[in-house]
Amino acid sequence: DTGESQTLYDPAGSYVRNSNIPRGSGDMFDGADANLSDYEKFHENNGSTVEFNSLDTTSQQEQTLIENMLNLGGAIPFTCAASVSTVLDGICGIESSSIPGILQENAENTKCQK
């Protein structure tokens, strides 16, 4: 995050933004709707465990991530890890995986962690 704005990608997810505006087809949220604390509370209130990995990305990498999100768009149910992995593929050395645990492991072992 460059501090300019935040973007949250929740492919195949159920997150409802604070503004209660219906989800768009791209599964992306920005501005106040991209609040990680609200996102975490939403999922924890629905019984999920939420873990975050922070990546020390460059502005160019962040632009690539947003372009990847826009190009991939939303996802069908049960493909969230595969979609996130596709968006992250190659950023900070993250390798693509459709398996959530492997994606988590890859994110924990990146070359550009904060």
NUVOSE-845577 format. One record per atom (N, C-alpha, C, O): residue in one letter; x, y, z. Coordinates in steps of 0.05 Angstrom, whole numbers, plus 5000, padded with zeros to 4 digits. Example, Ala and Ser with C-alpha at 12.3 -4.5 7.8 and 13.67 -1.06 7.14 Angstrom:
BEGIN
a526448865156/a524649105156/a526449345156/a528549345169/s525749555142/s527349795143/s525850015157/s526850235161/
This chain:
BEGIN
d501749765000/d500050005000/d501850255000/d503550285017/t501350434981/t502950674979/t501850894997/t503051114998/g499650855010/g498451055026/g496451235010/g494951385021/e496551204983/e494751364966/e491951254968/e490051414971/s491550994966/s488950874968/s489350574974/s491550464971/q487250454983/q487350164989/q485350024970/q483250134963/t486149784963/t484449614947/t484249344960/t486349234969/l481949234962/l481548974974/l480248794953/l478448874939/y481348554949/y480348364930/y479348114945/y480747994960/d476748054941/d475447834955/d474047654935/d471547634935/p475647524918/p474347364897/p472847124908/p473846984926/a470447084898/a468746864907/a467946894936/a467046704949/g468347134947/g467847174976/g465047274981/g463347304963/s464547325007/s461847405015/s461847675030/s459847765040/y464147805030/y464448055044/y462448265034/y462148305010/v461148395053/v459248615046/v460548875056/v461148905079/r460849065038/r462149315044/r460449475064/r457949445065/n461749655079/n460349815098/n458249995086/n456150055099/s458650085062/s456750255049/s454150115041/s452250235032/n454149845044/n451949675036/n451249695006/n449049604998/i453149794991/i452749784962/i453249504953/i455249384962/p451549384936/p452049104928/p454749064916/p455949244904/r455848824919/r458348754908/r458348784878/r456348724865/g460548874866/g460748884838/g461748614827/g462448444843/s461748584801/s462448324789/s465448274791/s466348044788/g467048484797/g469948444798/g471048364826/g473348314828/d469248364846/d470048284873/d472248454885/d473748374902/m472448714876/m474348904886/m472949124902/m470749194896/f474349214923/f473349434939/f475649634942/f477949564942/d474849894943/d476950094947/d475950314966/d473650314974/g477750494972/g477050704991/g476250595018/g477450405028/a474150725030/a473250635057/a472250355057/a472250225078/d471350255034/d470249975032/d472549765033/d471949525035/a475049855031/a477349675031/a478649665059/a481049625061/n477049695080/n478049705107/n478649415117/n476749255120/l481149355122/l481949085130/l480749005157/l480048775161/s480549195175/s479349135201/s476449055198/s475548865211/d474949195182/d472149125177/d471948855163/d470148695169/y473748805144/y473848555130/y474248325149/y472948115148/e476248365167/e476848155187/e474548105205/e473847875210/k473348315216/k471048285234/k468748145220/k467447965232/f468148215195/f466048085180/f466447785179/f464547635185/h468747695172/h469347415169/h469447265196/h468547045198/e470647395216/e470747275242/e467947245254/e467347045267/n466147435249/n463447425258/n461847195244/n459847105254/n462947105221/n461746885207/n463146625211/n462746425197/g464946615232/g466246375240/g468846305227/g469946095232/s469946485211/s472446435197/s474846535213/s474546725229/t477146415209/t479646515220/t480946675198/t481146585175/v481846915204/v483047085184/v485947135191/v486647195213/e487747095171/e490547155174/e491447335151/e490547305129/f493147535158/f494147725138/f497147685135/f498547625154/n498047725111/n500847745105/n501348015091/n499948085072/s503248165102/s503848425091/s506248405072/s508348295080/l505948505048/l508148505028/l509148785024/l507648975021/d511848815025/d513049075021/d513449114990/d515549084979/t511249194978/t511149224948/t511949504939/t511649694954/t512849514914/t513349774902/t510849874889/t508849734887/s510850124882/s508550244868/s507850094842/s505550054836/q509950014828/q509649864803/q508349594808/q506549504794/q509149454829/q507949194836/q505049234844/q503349064837/e504449444858/e501749494866/e499949554842/e497649464841/q501049694823/q499549744798/q499049484783/q496849444772/t501049314782/t500749054769/t498648884783/t497048754770/l498648894810/l496548744825/l493748844818/l491948674813/i493349104817/i490749214810/i489949134782/i487749064776/e491849154763/e491349074735/e490548774734/e488748704719/n492048614750/n491448324750/n488548274761/n487148104751/m487848424782/m485148394793/m483048474773/m481048334769/l483448694759/l481548794739/l481348594716/l479148544706/n483648484708/n483648294685/n482248034693/n480847914677/l482747934717/l481647684726/l478647714734/l477047544727/g478147934747/g475347994756/g474447814778/g476147714794/g471847774780/g470747614802/g471147324797/g472247244776/a470247164816/a470746874814/a468246714823/a466546824837/i468146474814/i465946294822/i466646184850/i468946184858/p464546094864/p465045984891/p467245774892/p467545614873/f468645774914/f470745574920/f473345604903/f474945424901/t473645844890/t476045884875/t477646124884/t479246244870/c477146204909/c478446454919/c481446424921/c482846614912/a482546204931/a485446174933/a486646174905/a488746294901/a485446034886/a486446024859/a486446304846/a488346384832/s484346464852/s484146734840/s486246914853/s487647064839/v486446914879/v488447084893/v491247004884/v492947174879/s491646744882/s494246644873/s494946744845/s497246814840/t493046734827/t493446834800/t494247124800/t495947204785/v492847284816/v493447574818/v496247624829/v497647804820/l497047464849/l499647494862/l501947364847/l504347424853/d501447184829/d503547024816/d505847204805/d505447374789/g508147144816/g510547284808/g511247534824/g513547624824/i509347634839/i509847874856/i511347774881/i510447594894/c513547894886/c515247824910/c516047534910/c516547424931/g516147404887/g516947124885/g514746924892/g515346694895/i512247014895/i510046834902/i509446664878/i509146764856/e509246404883/e508546214862/e505546154864/e504446144886/s504346104841/s501546054840/s500845784852/s502245584848/s498545774867/s497545524877/s494545564883/s493745764894/s492945364876/s490145384881/s489345264909/s487045264917/i491345174923/i490945064950/i491445274971/i493645384973/p489445344987/p489645565006/p492145545024/p493545745028/g492745315035/g494945285053/g497645335040/g499445445052/i497945245015/i500345295000/i500645594993/i502845704994/l498345714986/l498446004980/l499346155005/l500946335003/q498246075028/q499046205054/q502046165058/q503446355066/e503045925054/e505845865058/e507546035039/e509646145047/n506746045014/n508146214994/n508246505002/n510346634999/a506046605012/a505946885021/a507646935045/a508847155048/e507846745063/e509546765087/e512546765080/e514146875096/n513246655058/n516046615050/n516746795027/n518546715011/t515547025024/t516147195001/t518847335004/t520047325026/k519647444982/k522247594982/k521847884990/k523848024992/c519447974994/c519048265001/c517048295023/c515248455021/q517348155046/q515648185068/q516348435084/q518648515086/k514348565095/k514748795113/k515548685140/k516048845159/
